[in-house]
């Protein structure tokens, strides 16, 4: 009975020893895992600290970069504003220069006109002697004004003489009209059919058959008013060529076809 009990005890002790060894090996493995886990944790924490530090550094750099970018943006805006202001100033300056050029052109033109006027005045007139020349011109103007007033008096007298002469002329014209009226009653007459002003002759639509004869003085009338004289130079049966007495023509009058020709000798005086 005892041997069996010893065997059981031995078996139990052996089992316990084996179990202890197994448990020890598990403990060692767990301890190793724990140690590795702790090491990994510590490394992870260290890495996290480094990463956090790097993140903070990057954030700091980003903040600095953003600040610099903001400053650059403001600088660019300022430069753009300054550039626009300079462009406006340049445009205004160019406009002012253009206006000054135009003003200089006008001044040069005015100066040229003044120089031309001074040259026209003659006598070596300059800006220094211009007041004296102006006074001379004023004196000359006064003298001419006086002369003009004297001429006005003469003209007034001449107008009175003209009025008297006009009355006499009206009387003579009336006599001439009466004479022309008597001449108009002369039955021997004809119409001018052609006129040659260059050679000073005309053609009358009547000849010897109508009683025209060489050297017969003829009068030319228009609208019942005598305007000139002609002298027959060649007479045919139905037409007459006559020379124009140019000195007898009224001022500004030119003979033309359609004018009437009559004998110069009136029916009555």
Secondary structure, DSSP 8 states (H G I E B T S, - for coil): -HHHHHHHHHHHHHHHHHHHHHHHHHHHHHHHHHHHHHHHHHHHHHHHHHHHHHHHHHHHHHHHHHHHHHHHHHHHHHHHHHHHHHHHHHHHHHHHHHHHHHHHHHHHHHHHHHHHHHHHH-TT--TTTHHHHHHHHHHHHHHHHHHHHHHHHHHHHHHHHHHHHHHHHHHHHHHHHHHHHHHHT-S-EEEEEEEETTTTEEEES--GGGT--TT-EEEEEETTEEEEEEEEEEE-SS-EEEEEEGGGS-TT----TT-EEEESS-S--
